[in-house]
Amino acid sequence: MILSSMSLAEIAAALHKDVGELQRHVAGVYWEMERHHRRGGKGVILKFGEYTSAALVQWMYTVTISPNKTTVYPLGWYYTRQGLHCMQIDREGPATYMRPHVLDRYRQRYFKDADCIGALQEMHKRNYDKACQPREYKGRPAIASAVEDGYFLGDRVEHNSVLDFHTFYDVEMGANYPELREMRQMLEWRRYYTATTPRIGNNQPDHYVSWGLGFPLRLERLHRAA
């Protein structure tokens, strides 16, 4: 269970501890789809789901299945008095935390009539893949992340183990900033990673290309091992 008194590093640790159960759940739901797609399918299948673990962690997840690769992108969420918080974890790189303000900005730009949970569902369905790089924001160093619908901006915190995203720009707004606009090309590279299994390299703190790539899995193997 995630508590409002926990630090961001503690929340990230709790999610990493719980993610194995989520992966087994995903394997149980989609392993047959993966098997059939690997035997002659084309393109990338995208699925979205939700799960509550035995530890009462609330999960949303996006799954991409190509003939060569399956990847799960897990996102944990929780409420406080300030609103709805969420954090995405990946196999490599820091966890990605988004404040309630970020979700509210996203909702106002794309899903004004949705409630917070509905907006979060849509945000994770569309923006699970996050291409990160250092950028300057309002005159100081920051981390920017290009996603399908725009850009997240924030800072590295908790000894660089968490990205604290505190604002969101849609594509039109981001186009006014050359340092953000040039990141759109990165998403084309990431689509290659979504469908293939390149050698990315070591998990170094500043190896940005490895951030946000989810958890590559073989669902059939995981299901049979359960």
N, C-alpha and C positions, 0 to 999 in steps of 0.2 A: 504494500500500500504506500502511496506517495502522500506525505504530510506537508502542510503549508510551512512548517517549521524547518524543513529540510533545505540545505543549501543546493545550489545547482549541481555541484559535484556529487553530492549524495544522491540526488535524483538520477543523474546519469548512471551512477554505479548501480542503483536499484533496477533501472531499466536493463542494463547489461546483464545483471544477474537473472532477470526474468525472461530475457528474450529467447532462451532455449525452449521454454514452454510454448511461446508464440510460434516459433519455427515448426515445432512438432504439430501444432494445430493446423498451420498452413499446409504442411505436408499431407496431413490427413484429408484435407479438402481438395487439393489440387494435384496430387501426385499422378493420378491417371491422366489428367489433361497434359501434364508435362511429358509423360511417356508417349502418348499419341503424337504430340507435336514434334517430339524429337525423331519420330519415325517417318517424317515426310512432310511436316508442316512448313509453312512459309510465314515470314514476318514475325512480329512480336505481339503476343497476346497480353493484354493488360487487365488485371482484376483488382478489385478493392474489397476489403472486408474489415470487420471489427471483432474484437475478442476481449473478454475479461478473464484474466488469469486467476489461478488459485490464490495468489497473493493480492488479489483485488486491484491489480494494475489495469487501467483502461487503455486498450490498444486500438489504433487504426493502422492498417497496413495496405500498401500497394505491392502487387506481385507482377513482375514482367517475365514472360516465358517465351524464349526464342528456341529454334532448333538446336542451338549450341549452349544456351545459358539460361538459368533461372535466377532471379534476384528478388529478394524480399526487402522492402523499405519500411521499417517499423517506426511508428510515432506514438509515444505515450502522451496522454493528456490528463489534466486535473483542474479542478476549480479552486479558487480562493476568493476572498472578498473583492479582490481587484478584477476578477473575471476568469476567463478560460485561458489556461497556459498549455503549451505543448512543447515536446522535445523529441526530435528525431535522432536516432542513434544509427551508426554504421559500423561495419567491421573495422574500418581504418579511419583515423582522424578524429577530431573532436566531435562531441555531441552538439546538436543544433537546437538551441532554445529560442522560442518565440514568445514574446510578451503578449498580454491581451491587446495592447495597442496595435501590434502588428496585424493580428487577426481582424481587428476592427477596421483598419485601413484597407485590408484586402476585401473584406465584406462590402464596404461602402463603394468600392470600385467595380466589383464584379457580381456580387450577389446581395444586393441591398435588401431584398425581401426575405432572405434566409436568416434563421436564428444562428447563434454562435456555433452550435454543433454542426448544423448543415453547411455553414460556410467553411468550417474546418475540414469536413469531409471533402468538399469540392477542392479546397486548397491542396490537400494531400493527394487526391486523385490526379491533379494536374501538375503539381510542382514538387513531386517527390525527389526528382533529380536536381541536385544543386551544385553548380559549378562555381567554386570559390577562388578568390584571389585577393591579395592585399590591394586596397585602394585608399585614396585620401578622401575623407568625408568631413566637410565643414572645417577644413584646414588642419585636420589631424589624422593620424593613421587609423585605418579601420579595415574590416573585412567586408567585401561585397560578394553577394551570391546571385548569379544570374539563374533565373528559373523561367519556366514557360510563360508565365503571366507578368514577369517584371524582374524586380531586384529586391533582395533583402540586404539591409546594411546594419552592421553592428561591430562588436568588439570581441576579442579573445579574453576570457576571464577564467577564474579558477585554475591558475597555473597552466593556462592555454588548453585545458581539457574540455572547454565549452565555448561555443560561439553564442554570444548573447545578441540576437538580432532585435533591434529596437524600433526599426521603421521599415516601411515597404513603399517602393515606387512601382507604379505600373509601367508597361512598356513605353507608353507615350511620354510619361514624365521622365523616365530614364533616358529617353532619346535626347533630352536637353543637356545631358552630361556626357562628354566624349569618353571619360574614363569608365562609364557604365556601358554606353552604347557599344563599345568595341568588344564587350564580353558576350554579345549575342552569338558570335561565331563559336564560342566555346560549347554552346549547347549542341551544335552539329557534331562536334567531337564526342560529346557524351552519348549521343544516340548510337555511335559506333560501339562504345563501351557497353551499352545496354544489351546489345545483341551478340557480342563476341567475348572472348576471354584473353585479352592481351596481357603481357607481362607488365605490370604497373611499376614494380620496384619496391623498395623497402618503405616501411611506414615511418618516415621521418617527420618531425614536427612541422616542417615547412614544405612537405611534398604535397602541394595543393591538389594536384591532379587525382590523387587517390581519395580525396575527401568526398563524402556524399554518394558513394557508389553502392550503398546498401550492404546486404549480406548475400553474396553468391552462394547458392545451395543446389544440391541434387535432391529434390523432394522425394523421388522414388526411393533412393537409398535411405533417407532419413525416416520415411514411413516404414520401410521393411525392418529397420533397426529398432523401431519403437516397441 
